[in-house]
Amino acid sequence: MYEHLEKWGVSKKIITAMNKIDRKLFVPENLKDYAYEDIPLTIGYGQTISAPHMVGIMCQELELNEGDKVLEIGTGSGYNAAIMSLLVGNSGHIYTIERINELHKLAKKRFEKLGLTNITAILGDGKEGLREFAPFNKIVFTCYSKKLPEKLLEQLSNNGTLLIPVGNEFMQILKKIRKINEKIIVDDLINVRFVPLV
């Protein structure tokens, strides 16, 4: 279904994982007819589920490996975390934080229904990260921030990768931040449109 994502540079491994997770389970009832369209969809509370191509690109840029410990800021529908959970495997783990209780509860139910036991869904403030579970090999923001998050960089392991949209409500740049030998390297990837970090 998502084979067209190869033109975006998304690997077959990621496309296979995306084909295993039914996006229809993560969208509201009134939008199920659009579940397989390559577009973002509203999920209520001012939040969205990203377009499949964006999910694929972000997974590709994170360079997820079996056994990775991942922190996701902004669970949203849970779709992104579900796909990442397949990519890190049973030896890896996804910690995902959501501030909106209704979305948090819905995502948790979806993870349980799909039997995704390597995801820990947490209700809380993503701006603080999860110091008690740090360091993380990978950190990903599914919402934009106006600046790079210093607190989260501290929770990134050496040789780790952090992916975050940075900018304002009109335009953001997806930034890939790597910590190599305690040195921070920042690459600008593509222009994106995400909801704000709340």
C-alpha positions as CSV (number, residue, x, y, z in Angstrom):
1,M,0.0,0.0,0.0
2,Y,2.8,2.4,0.8
3,E,5.2,1.3,-1.9
4,H,5.1,4.8,-3.4
5,L,7.1,6.0,-0.4
6,E,10.2,4.6,-2.0
7,K,10.4,7.8,-4.1
8,W,10.8,9.7,-0.8
9,G,13.8,7.5,0.0
10,V,11.8,5.4,2.5
11,S,13.3,1.9,2.9
12,K,11.4,-1.4,2.2
13,K,11.8,-2.3,5.9
14,I,9.9,0.8,7.0
15,I,7.3,0.4,4.2
16,T,6.7,-3.2,5.4
17,A,6.2,-2.0,9.0
18,M,3.8,0.6,7.8
19,N,1.8,-2.0,5.8
20,K,1.4,-4.0,9.0
21,I,-0.2,-1.2,11.0
22,D,-3.6,-0.3,9.7
23,R,-3.9,3.5,9.7
24,K,-7.7,3.2,9.7
25,L,-7.5,2.2,13.4
26,F,-5.9,5.5,14.2
27,V,-8.3,8.0,12.6
28,P,-11.7,9.2,13.8
29,E,-14.8,7.3,12.5
30,N,-15.9,10.2,10.2
31,L,-12.5,10.2,8.4
32,K,-12.1,6.4,7.9
33,D,-12.7,6.8,4.2
34,Y,-9.6,8.9,4.0
35,A,-7.4,6.7,6.1
36,Y,-5.3,5.4,3.2
37,E,-4.8,8.8,1.5
38,D,-1.3,10.3,1.8
39,I,-2.6,13.4,3.7
40,P,-2.6,14.5,7.3
41,L,-6.0,14.1,9.1
42,T,-7.4,15.8,12.1
43,I,-7.8,13.7,15.2
44,G,-9.5,16.3,17.4
45,Y,-8.2,18.6,20.1
46,G,-6.4,20.7,17.5
47,Q,-4.1,17.7,16.7
48,T,-3.4,15.7,13.5
49,I,-2.2,12.3,12.3
50,S,0.7,13.0,9.9
51,A,0.6,12.0,6.3
52,P,2.1,8.5,5.7
53,H,4.9,9.9,3.6
54,M,5.9,12.2,6.6
55,V,5.8,9.2,9.0
56,G,8.0,7.2,6.6
57,I,10.5,10.1,6.1
58,M,10.8,10.6,9.9
59,C,11.3,6.9,10.6
60,Q,14.0,6.8,7.8
61,E,15.8,9.9,9.2
62,L,15.8,8.5,12.7
63,E,17.7,5.4,11.4
64,L,15.8,3.1,13.9
65,N,17.6,-0.1,14.8
66,E,16.5,-3.3,16.5
67,G,17.0,-2.7,20.3
68,D,16.7,1.1,20.2
69,K,15.2,3.0,23.1
70,V,13.1,5.8,21.7
71,L,11.4,8.8,23.2
72,E,8.5,10.3,21.2
73,I,7.2,13.7,22.2
74,G,3.5,13.9,21.1
75,T,1.8,10.5,21.0
76,G,-1.2,11.9,19.1
77,S,-3.2,9.0,17.6
78,G,-0.4,6.6,18.4
79,Y,0.2,5.7,14.7
80,N,3.8,6.8,14.7
81,A,4.7,5.0,17.9
82,A,3.0,1.8,16.6
83,I,5.2,1.8,13.4
84,M,8.4,2.6,15.4
85,S,7.6,-0.3,17.8
86,L,7.8,-2.8,14.9
87,L,11.1,-1.2,13.7
88,V,12.9,-1.4,17.1
89,G,11.5,-5.0,17.8
90,N,11.0,-6.7,21.1
91,S,14.5,-5.9,22.3
92,G,13.7,-2.1,21.8
93,H,11.2,0.1,23.5
94,I,9.2,3.2,22.7
95,Y,8.4,5.8,25.4
96,T,5.7,8.2,24.1
97,I,4.4,11.3,25.9
98,E,1.0,13.0,25.3
99,R,-0.3,16.0,27.1
100,I,-4.0,15.6,26.1
101,N,-5.6,13.0,28.3
102,E,-8.3,11.9,25.8
103,L,-5.7,11.2,23.0
104,H,-3.4,9.5,25.5
105,K,-6.2,7.1,26.6
106,L,-7.3,6.4,23.0
107,A,-3.7,5.6,21.9
108,K,-3.1,3.3,24.9
109,K,-6.2,1.3,23.9
110,R,-5.0,1.0,20.3
111,F,-1.6,-0.3,21.5
112,E,-3.3,-2.9,23.7
113,K,-5.6,-3.9,20.9
114,L,-2.6,-4.4,18.5
115,G,-0.6,-6.3,21.2
116,L,2.2,-3.8,21.1
117,T,3.9,-4.5,24.4
118,N,7.1,-2.6,23.8
119,I,5.4,0.8,24.0
120,T,5.0,2.8,27.3
121,A,2.4,5.6,26.9
122,I,2.8,8.4,29.4
123,L,0.5,11.3,30.1
124,G,2.7,14.3,30.7
125,D,4.6,17.3,29.5
126,G,6.9,16.4,26.7
127,K,8.9,19.6,27.1
128,E,10.6,17.9,30.1
129,G,11.3,14.7,28.4
130,L,11.7,11.6,30.6
131,R,14.8,12.0,32.6
132,E,14.1,8.8,34.7
133,F,14.3,6.6,31.5
134,A,17.2,8.5,29.8
135,P,19.4,8.3,27.9
136,F,17.6,7.5,24.6
137,N,19.1,6.4,21.4
138,K,16.5,8.3,19.4
139,I,14.2,11.2,20.3
140,V,11.5,12.4,17.9
141,F,9.1,15.3,18.1
142,T,5.8,15.0,16.2
143,C,5.1,18.7,16.9
144,Y,7.1,21.8,16.3
145,S,9.1,23.9,18.7
146,K,10.4,27.5,18.3
147,K,13.8,26.5,19.4
148,L,16.1,23.4,20.0
149,P,15.2,21.7,23.3
150,E,18.2,21.8,25.6
151,K,16.6,19.5,28.2
152,L,16.0,16.9,25.6
153,L,19.5,17.0,24.1
154,E,20.8,16.2,27.6
155,Q,18.6,13.0,27.5
156,L,20.0,11.9,24.1
157,S,22.7,9.2,24.3
158,N,26.1,9.5,22.6
159,N,25.8,8.6,18.9
160,G,22.0,9.3,19.3
161,T,19.7,11.1,16.9
162,L,17.0,13.7,17.7
163,L,14.5,14.7,15.0
164,I,12.4,17.9,15.5
165,P,10.5,20.4,13.4
166,V,11.7,23.9,14.4
167,G,10.1,27.2,13.3
168,N,6.8,29.1,13.7
169,E,3.1,28.3,12.9
170,F,3.6,29.1,9.2
171,M,6.7,27.1,8.4
172,Q,9.1,24.8,10.1
173,I,12.3,23.0,9.1
174,L,12.8,19.4,10.1
175,K,16.1,19.3,11.9
176,K,18.2,16.1,12.4
177,I,20.4,16.5,15.5
178,R,23.2,14.0,16.2
179,K,25.3,13.7,19.3
180,I,28.7,12.3,18.2
181,N,31.4,12.1,20.9
182,E,29.4,14.6,22.9
183,K,29.5,17.1,20.0
184,I,26.2,18.3,18.6
185,I,25.8,18.2,14.8
186,V,22.6,19.8,13.3
187,D,21.4,19.1,9.7
188,D,18.4,20.9,8.1
189,L,16.3,18.4,6.2
190,I,13.1,19.6,4.6
191,N,10.3,22.2,5.2
192,V,7.4,20.8,7.1
193,R,4.1,21.8,8.7
194,F,3.3,20.4,12.2
195,V,1.1,21.4,15.1
196,P,2.8,23.2,18.0
197,L,4.3,21.6,21.1
198,V,1.8,22.3,23.8
